[in-house]
Every structure is written in C-alpha cells, then in structure tokens.
Amino acid sequence: MNDVISPELAAELTRIGIFFFIVLLVIWLFFANTIRSTLKLIAKENQCILPNQAWFLAIPFFNIYWNFEVARRLSYSLNNEFYDRKIAVEEQPTLRAGLTYAWSYLVYNFPLPAFWRMLGMIVSLVYFITYWFKINQYRVLLIEHNKWLESEQNNLNRDADEN
C-alpha cells in the first residue's frame, strides 16, 4: 500500500480528513444548539429531555444512538407543549423526519457494502436538513406564540390600568 500512496499524498489526505471532521463537528454543534434553544422554549414539565443533553449529538459515534433518543424525546416534548398551549400542529411533530434521519445515519455508519452506505449517506443528508428545518420551524412558532402571549398580557394590564 505504501508503494501506491506517496508520503506527501498521505499527509494531504490526512489534512483533508481532519478538515472535514472539524467542519462536520461544527455543523453538529449548530444542530445541537438549535435543538437546545427549542427545548429551552418548552415548559419544564413538558420536557422529555433536558436542553443541555442536546450537546451529546456532537459526540462522534455516540450520536448514532443519541439521534434516536433526541428524535423521540424532542417530538414528545413538542407534542406536550403544543397540547398545553392549544396550538394545532401535526401529531408527534418532527418524529418521522427525526427517525428517518437517525436510521439512515445508522445505515451510513454501519459496515455495509458501499452502495448501501452511499444510499444511507444521501438519505441521511436529505433528512438531516429536513429535520433541522422542521425543528427550526417549531422553534420559531414557539417564539411567535410567546410574543403573542406577551402582547395579550400587556393588553390585559393596560385594560386593567384604565379601569
């Protein structure tokens, strides 16, 4: 094998691998932060996962398992919160996209033939983006609902002060 790859090429491939690993880690950190900030908007009694547990998604190899837990627990947390707030959304929000991402990420990381791993990587990437987008949509919905609640409370306080 050493006859095929020169030491310079091996060093360059190592640098490229490290670069892509760092980029992937940064993406995982931003993804985990989106989940954490979404969970912080959910009442404590509705949380099925603590917000800071989202950071476990940035741990390589452990995140293969933790993706399944986050998909399930985040969906339950959102479902509980939307039920309490009486906001009509789909049943078990984000669960389907989250589990599809988790399974495809597992397939991608499992020692399978190259075709299956490539297919897992493509599906994983598509559903990772879809899942992240859905989580962010629900995060924005919670923020907007909080603003609406504040304005309603301010209107009630103003009405009470006028009387």
C-alpha positions as CSV (number, residue, x, y, z in Angstrom):
1,M,0.0,0.0,0.0
2,N,2.9,2.4,0.7
3,D,4.0,2.0,-2.9
4,V,0.7,3.4,-4.2
5,I,0.4,6.5,-2.0
6,S,3.3,8.8,-1.6
7,P,4.0,10.3,1.9
8,E,3.1,13.7,0.6
9,L,-0.3,12.5,-0.6
10,A,-0.9,10.6,2.6
11,A,-0.2,13.8,4.6
12,E,-2.5,15.8,2.4
13,L,-5.3,13.2,2.7
14,T,-4.9,13.3,6.5
15,R,-5.2,17.1,6.5
16,I,-8.3,17.0,4.3
17,G,-9.8,14.3,6.6
18,I,-9.2,16.4,9.7
19,F,-10.6,19.5,8.0
20,F,-13.8,17.7,7.0
21,F,-14.1,16.2,10.6
22,I,-13.9,19.7,12.1
23,V,-16.5,21.1,9.6
24,L,-18.8,18.2,10.5
25,L,-18.3,18.8,14.2
26,V,-19.2,22.5,13.8
27,I,-22.3,21.5,11.9
28,W,-23.3,19.1,14.7
29,L,-22.7,21.8,17.3
30,F,-25.0,24.2,15.4
31,F,-27.6,21.5,15.0
32,A,-27.4,20.7,18.8
33,N,-27.7,24.3,19.6
34,T,-30.9,24.6,17.6
35,I,-32.4,21.7,19.5
36,R,-31.2,23.1,22.8
37,S,-32.7,26.5,22.1
38,T,-36.0,24.8,21.0
39,L,-36.1,22.8,24.3
40,K,-35.5,25.9,26.3
41,L,-38.7,27.4,25.0
42,I,-40.7,24.4,26.3
43,A,-42.0,24.4,29.8
44,K,-40.0,22.2,32.2
45,E,-43.0,19.9,32.9
46,N,-43.3,19.2,29.2
47,Q,-39.7,18.4,28.5
48,C,-38.9,14.8,28.0
49,I,-35.2,15.6,27.5
50,L,-33.1,18.4,29.2
51,P,-31.9,21.2,26.9
52,N,-28.2,20.6,27.6
53,Q,-28.5,16.9,26.7
54,A,-28.7,18.1,23.1
55,W,-24.9,18.6,23.1
56,F,-24.5,14.8,23.2
57,L,-25.3,15.0,19.4
58,A,-21.8,16.4,18.8
59,I,-20.1,13.3,20.2
60,P,-18.9,11.1,17.4
61,F,-20.2,7.5,17.4
62,F,-22.4,8.2,20.5
63,N,-24.6,10.4,18.3
64,I,-25.6,7.3,16.3
65,Y,-27.6,6.1,19.3
66,W,-28.4,9.6,20.6
67,N,-30.1,10.6,17.4
68,F,-32.9,8.1,18.1
69,E,-33.4,9.4,21.6
70,V,-33.5,13.0,20.6
71,A,-35.9,12.3,17.7
72,R,-38.3,10.6,20.1
73,R,-37.9,12.8,23.1
74,L,-38.0,16.1,21.2
75,S,-41.1,15.1,19.4
76,Y,-42.8,14.1,22.7
77,S,-41.7,17.4,24.3
78,L,-43.1,19.5,21.4
79,N,-46.3,17.5,21.4
80,N,-46.8,18.1,25.1
81,E,-46.0,21.8,24.8
82,F,-48.3,22.4,21.8
83,Y,-51.1,20.5,23.5
84,D,-50.8,22.7,26.6
85,R,-50.7,25.8,24.6
86,K,-53.6,24.6,22.5
87,I,-51.7,25.1,19.2
88,A,-52.8,22.9,16.4
89,V,-49.9,21.1,14.8
90,E,-49.3,17.6,13.4
91,E,-49.3,14.7,15.9
92,Q,-45.8,13.9,17.1
93,P,-44.1,16.8,15.4
94,T,-40.6,16.1,13.9
95,L,-40.7,12.4,14.8
96,R,-40.9,11.0,11.3
97,A,-38.1,13.2,9.9
98,G,-36.0,12.6,13.0
99,L,-36.3,8.8,13.0
100,T,-35.7,8.6,9.2
101,Y,-32.6,10.7,9.7
102,A,-31.5,8.5,12.7
103,W,-32.0,5.2,10.8
104,S,-30.3,6.5,7.6
105,Y,-27.4,7.8,9.7
106,L,-27.1,4.4,11.3
107,V,-27.0,2.7,7.9
108,Y,-24.4,5.2,6.7
109,N,-22.1,4.3,9.7
110,F,-22.7,0.6,9.7
111,P,-20.2,-1.6,7.8
112,L,-22.3,-2.4,4.8
113,P,-21.4,-2.6,1.1
114,A,-20.5,0.7,-0.5
115,F,-23.8,1.1,-2.3
116,W,-25.9,0.9,0.9
117,R,-23.6,3.2,2.8
118,M,-23.7,5.7,-0.1
119,L,-27.5,5.5,-0.2
120,G,-27.6,5.9,3.6
121,M,-25.4,9.0,3.3
122,I,-27.6,10.6,0.7
123,V,-30.9,9.9,2.6
124,S,-29.2,10.9,5.9
125,L,-28.1,14.3,4.4
126,V,-31.6,15.0,3.0
127,Y,-33.4,14.1,6.2
128,F,-30.8,15.9,8.4
129,I,-31.6,19.1,6.5
130,T,-35.3,18.4,6.6
131,Y,-35.3,17.5,10.3
132,W,-33.2,20.6,11.2
133,F,-35.6,22.8,9.1
134,K,-38.7,21.3,10.9
135,I,-37.2,21.8,14.3
136,N,-36.4,25.4,13.5
137,Q,-39.9,26.0,12.2
138,Y,-41.4,24.8,15.5
139,R,-38.8,26.9,17.4
140,V,-40.0,30.0,15.6
141,L,-43.6,29.0,16.2
142,L,-42.9,28.8,19.9
143,I,-41.1,32.2,19.9
144,E,-44.0,33.8,18.0
145,H,-46.5,32.3,20.4
146,N,-44.5,33.7,23.4
147,K,-44.6,37.2,21.7
148,W,-48.3,36.9,21.2
149,L,-48.8,35.8,24.8
150,E,-46.8,38.8,26.0
151,S,-48.8,41.3,23.9
152,E,-52.0,39.8,25.2
153,Q,-50.8,40.1,28.8
154,N,-49.8,43.7,28.1
155,N,-53.2,44.5,26.6
156,L,-54.9,42.9,29.7
157,N,-52.6,45.0,32.0
158,R,-53.4,48.2,30.1
159,D,-57.1,47.5,30.2
160,A,-56.9,46.9,34.0
161,D,-55.0,50.1,34.5
162,E,-57.6,52.1,32.5
163,N,-60.4,50.8,34.8
